[in-house]
């Protein structure tokens, strides 16, 4: 059985954000940072994962505040689609994504799989900070009548 000392890194992370390391927040850390692979999620998806994994409820406000604390400190990257839906990514490095509209999920694209030959010149007094490509996917097997 895991003890609190097993979560010391998560406790320290939460404290560095100014968040009290409650059991719920430590469990959120376990979900987000206990995987080797990149993890994409919405706040609602994280809520469902939490309920299923720990067989308990958590308030959306707790999830939202914890996720936004992580984002603010650079532990998560926010990816906004259509200006009204936010996904969060545990990989905070600049990289590209597929967005599968049918399954409503993000999929990483390896940077070496993308080649950009040219970029537009930045407006006066501005410089390009980063380039991240979003490619939208749709299902090819539409029902034909």
C-alpha positions as CSV (number, residue, x, y, z in Angstrom):
1,X,0.0,0.0,0.0
2,X,1.3,3.5,-0.9
3,X,2.0,5.9,1.8
4,X,2.2,9.7,1.8
5,X,6.0,9.6,1.5
6,X,5.6,7.8,-1.8
7,X,3.9,11.0,-3.1
8,X,6.5,13.4,-1.8
9,X,7.3,14.8,-5.3
10,X,3.6,15.5,-5.9
11,X,3.2,17.1,-2.4
12,X,6.2,19.4,-3.1
13,X,4.8,20.3,-6.6
14,X,1.5,21.3,-5.1
15,X,3.1,23.3,-2.3
16,X,5.2,25.2,-5.0
17,X,1.9,26.2,-6.6
18,X,0.6,27.5,-3.3
19,X,-2.0,24.7,-3.2
20,X,-2.6,22.6,-0.1
21,X,-1.6,19.0,-0.8
22,X,-4.9,17.4,-0.1
23,X,-5.5,13.7,-0.8
24,X,-7.7,14.7,-3.8
25,X,-5.0,16.9,-5.3
26,X,-2.3,14.3,-4.8
27,X,-4.6,11.8,-6.6
28,X,-4.9,14.3,-9.5
29,X,-1.1,14.5,-9.6
30,X,-1.0,10.7,-9.7
31,X,-3.3,10.7,-12.8
32,X,-1.6,13.5,-14.6
33,X,2.1,12.8,-13.8
34,X,2.1,9.1,-13.0
35,X,2.3,8.1,-16.7
36,X,5.3,7.9,-19.0
37,X,3.2,8.8,-22.1
38,X,1.8,12.3,-22.9
39,X,-1.7,12.7,-21.5
40,X,-4.3,15.0,-23.1
41,X,-7.6,15.8,-21.3
42,X,-10.4,18.2,-20.6
43,X,-11.4,19.1,-17.0
44,X,-14.6,17.0,-17.5
45,X,-12.6,14.0,-18.8
46,X,-10.2,14.3,-15.8
47,X,-13.2,14.3,-13.5
48,X,-14.5,11.0,-15.1
49,X,-11.1,9.4,-14.9
50,X,-10.8,10.4,-11.2
51,X,-14.2,9.0,-10.4
52,X,-13.5,5.7,-12.2
53,X,-10.0,5.2,-10.8
54,X,-10.6,6.2,-7.2
55,X,-14.3,5.2,-7.0
56,X,-15.1,8.6,-5.4
57,X,-16.3,12.0,-6.4
58,X,-14.4,15.2,-6.5
59,X,-15.7,18.7,-7.2
60,X,-15.1,20.2,-10.6
61,X,-13.8,23.3,-8.8
62,X,-11.0,21.3,-7.2
63,X,-10.0,19.8,-10.5
64,X,-10.3,23.2,-12.3
65,X,-8.2,25.1,-9.7
66,X,-5.6,22.4,-9.5
67,X,-5.3,22.1,-13.3
68,X,-5.1,25.9,-13.7
69,X,-2.4,26.1,-11.0
70,X,-0.4,23.5,-12.9
71,X,-0.9,25.4,-16.1
72,X,0.1,28.7,-14.6
73,X,3.4,27.2,-13.3
74,X,4.2,25.5,-16.6
75,X,3.4,21.9,-15.7
76,X,0.6,21.7,-18.2
77,X,-0.1,23.3,-21.6
78,X,-3.5,24.5,-22.5
79,X,-4.7,23.9,-26.1
80,X,-7.9,25.7,-27.0
81,X,-10.1,24.5,-29.9
82,X,-12.6,26.8,-31.6
83,X,-12.2,29.3,-28.8
84,X,-14.4,27.4,-26.4
85,X,-13.0,24.0,-25.5
86,X,-9.8,23.6,-23.6
87,X,-7.6,20.5,-23.6
88,X,-4.6,20.2,-21.3
89,X,-1.4,18.4,-22.2
90,X,1.2,17.0,-19.9
91,X,3.9,17.5,-22.6
92,X,4.7,21.2,-22.3
93,X,7.3,21.3,-25.1
94,X,6.2,22.8,-28.4
95,X,4.8,20.1,-30.6
96,X,2.0,19.4,-33.1
97,X,-1.3,17.6,-32.8
98,X,-4.0,15.8,-34.7
99,X,-7.5,16.6,-33.4
100,X,-9.9,13.6,-34.0
101,X,-13.3,15.3,-34.3
102,X,-15.1,12.0,-34.3
103,X,-13.5,10.7,-31.1
104,X,-13.0,14.2,-29.6
105,X,-9.4,13.7,-28.7
106,X,-5.9,15.0,-29.3
107,X,-3.1,12.9,-30.7
108,X,0.6,14.0,-30.7
109,X,2.5,14.3,-33.9
110,X,6.2,13.9,-33.7
111,X,8.0,17.1,-34.7
112,X,10.2,15.3,-37.1
113,X,7.1,14.2,-39.0
114,X,6.3,17.8,-39.9
115,X,8.2,20.0,-42.4
116,X,7.4,23.7,-42.8
117,X,9.2,25.3,-45.7
118,X,8.4,28.9,-44.9
119,X,6.6,31.1,-42.4
120,X,5.0,34.5,-42.9
121,X,7.0,37.5,-41.7
122,X,5.9,38.6,-38.2
123,X,4.2,41.9,-37.9
124,X,6.2,45.0,-37.1
125,X,7.6,44.9,-33.5
126,X,6.7,41.2,-33.1
127,X,8.6,38.0,-33.3
128,X,7.4,34.4,-33.7
129,X,7.5,32.7,-30.4
130,X,6.5,29.2,-31.5
131,X,4.8,27.3,-34.2
132,X,2.4,24.5,-33.4
133,X,0.3,22.8,-36.0
134,X,-3.2,21.4,-35.4
135,X,-4.5,19.0,-38.0
136,X,-8.2,18.1,-37.8
137,X,-9.3,14.6,-38.6
138,X,-12.7,13.2,-39.6
139,X,-13.9,9.7,-40.3
140,X,-13.8,8.6,-43.9
141,X,-16.5,6.0,-43.5
142,X,-19.5,8.3,-43.7
143,X,-22.9,6.6,-44.1
144,X,-23.9,6.9,-47.7
145,X,-27.6,6.8,-48.7
